[in-house]
Amino acid sequence: MSMNPFCEIALEEALKIKESGLAKEVVAVTMGPSNCVDTLRTGLAMGADRGIHVEAARDLVPLSVAKVLKKLVEVENPGLLILGKQAIDDDCNQTGQMVAALLGWPQGTFASKVVLDKEKQVATVDREVDGGLETICLDLPAVITTDLRLNQPRYATLPNIMKAKSKPIKKYTPEELNVEIKSDLEVVQVTEPPKRKAGVILSSVDELIDKLKNEAHVI
């Protein structure tokens, strides 16, 4: 129904790279049912030059998405692939890493800063890790996944929304890309956690100790 916020950040970074003269074109990609085109048009209104919609009726797991992206990379031959670090529905945080592995490309995940050197064909990426920031240098082409602090996505203006209606969107199906869509996961059961017992008010410390010892068995 709307663009994933991490993907908005990825698109914004791609647009900034183009505006700085380091890229010629920004191509936005989405996968899913036909109504995904509305979200793709939002990306075009933000400034992407053209879009690609891979129409798939069933739910897509990260590995299927990565396989489709690999095929699109073979078709489009981009110099840089930028993705949001994770989706906000399943929080998988897998697609970027998987597509980098399938392509054999270097990867910079959780990027909070990206600097490209066109002459040396390298990207310097600051990554947000548990201990702080890690700076790595990647040979291009590469895969980068974006974190929240990389940038602030722009809003699509009304004139650009109107222009987006005429921008081209190429449609594919997974079959046309020779990708079999299947799930490697099976949901066996979904259950609520057990309900907690109601609390009780105790009259003394001795009663508390007795319950901790004989009922909770923690002392």
Stockholm file with secondary structure:
# STOCKHOLM 1.0

chainA/1-219         MSMNPFCEIALEEALKIKESGLAKEVVAVTMGPSNCVDTLRTGLAMGADRGIHVEAARDLVPLSVAKVLKKLVEVENPGLLILGKQAIDDDCNQTGQMVAALLGWPQGTFASKVVLDKEKQVATVDREVDGGLETICLDLPAVITTDLRLNQPRYATLPNIMKAKSKPIKKYTPEELNVEIKSDLEVVQVTEPPKRKAGVILSSVDELIDKLKNEAHVI
#=GR chainA/1-219 SS CCCCHHHHHHHHHHHHHHHTTSCSCCEEEEEESTTHHHHHHHHHHHTCSEEEEEECSSCCCHHHHHHHHHHHHHHHCCSEEEEESCCTTTCCCCHHHHHHHHHTCCEEEEEEEEEEETTTTEEEEEEEETTEEEEEEEESSEEEEECGGGCCCCCCCHHHHHHHTTSCEEEECTTTTTCCCCCSCCCCCCCCCCCCCCCCCCSCHHHHHHHHHHTSCCC
#=GC SS_cons         CCCCHHHHHHHHHHHHHHHTTSCSCCEEEEEESTTHHHHHHHHHHHTCSEEEEEECSSCCCHHHHHHHHHHHHHHHCCSEEEEESCCTTTCCCCHHHHHHHHHTCCEEEEEEEEEEETTTTEEEEEEEETTEEEEEEEESSEEEEECGGGCCCCCCCHHHHHHHTTSCEEEECTTTTTCCCCCSCCCCCCCCCCCCCCCCCCSCHHHHHHHHHHTSCCC
//
